[in-house]
Amino acid sequence: MTRGNSIYECQVSHTRVSPKKHAFQYRVFMLAIDLDDFPQVPLLSLNRFNLFSIDNRDHIRINDKSSIKENLSSWLAEKGTKLPADVKIMLITFPRVLGYSFNPVSFYYIYSHTGEPIAAVAEVTNTYREMKLFPLGEPDAKGSFNHTVSKNFYVSPFSDPNDTFHFRIGQPTNEWSIHIDNLTDSKPSLLSSIRGKRQELTASRLAWYAIKYPLISLSIILRIHLHALLLFLKKIPHFAKSTPIKL
């Protein structure tokens, strides 16, 4: 298991390979939070306003009075996966900035009490603030997850909600790497990746990142809309929000 609460400074890459090519990259940071041991660091709070914060409302909500860990455990139990009471869960996510939140994707890593990886879940949120969770199967010998699943979710107007996701998710150690490929008719149409390096979670680093990555959550959603406009200008076919989803 990774060494507790930390920051991952990351390079995000999106490469559309069909029907027309379009690619862009940008840098971000994400927080890795032990859901049993929230960091006691100035400038970062849980469920209250601060420069940066983690808020239960931005993640899975089965019961508004329950914690993120309790809600995730309940959701997995509904899906047939009963977690032991002593599991540890690491959440890697974008924080709120001055109360504003947008989390296009977050990841839950679930470990046994001895630190062995036993499961992982990706949490995807679209610009309509709709959320879907994707269980990522069982880990391989290295603790990584390689799983293909029907999307059945409206993420982008330029991808069919009935496409497929191929997740390749590495363990968050000193370096962290994830790949999410959107497959159309079993062929890659959009390749996305996040590659990060672990940094200590300190107040001074948070203060520096507030300057280095100003209003990070807002900048992410602005980039999404900017590149949606560029895709529209390239006349890439788009899908209406009302596109029927095959369940």
Secondary structure as GFF3:
##gff-version 3
##sequence-region A 1 247
A	DSSP	beta_strand	6	16	.	.	.	ID=ss1
A	DSSP	beta_strand	22	34	.	.	.	ID=ss2
A	DSSP	beta_strand	44	46	.	.	.	ID=ss3
A	DSSP	beta_strand	52	54	.	.	.	ID=ss4
A	DSSP	three_ten_helix	56	58	.	.	.	ID=ss5
A	DSSP	alpha_helix	68	78	.	.	.	ID=ss6
A	DSSP	beta_strand	88	93	.	.	.	ID=ss7
A	DSSP	beta_strand	96	97	.	.	.	ID=ss8
A	DSSP	beta_strand	105	111	.	.	.	ID=ss9
A	DSSP	beta_strand	117	125	.	.	.	ID=ss10
A	DSSP	beta_strand	131	135	.	.	.	ID=ss11
A	DSSP	beta_strand	145	150	.	.	.	ID=ss12
A	DSSP	beta_strand	164	169	.	.	.	ID=ss13
A	DSSP	beta_strand	175	184	.	.	.	ID=ss14
A	DSSP	beta_strand	187	200	.	.	.	ID=ss15
A	DSSP	alpha_helix	203	212	.	.	.	ID=ss16
A	DSSP	alpha_helix	216	233	.	.	.	ID=ss17
###
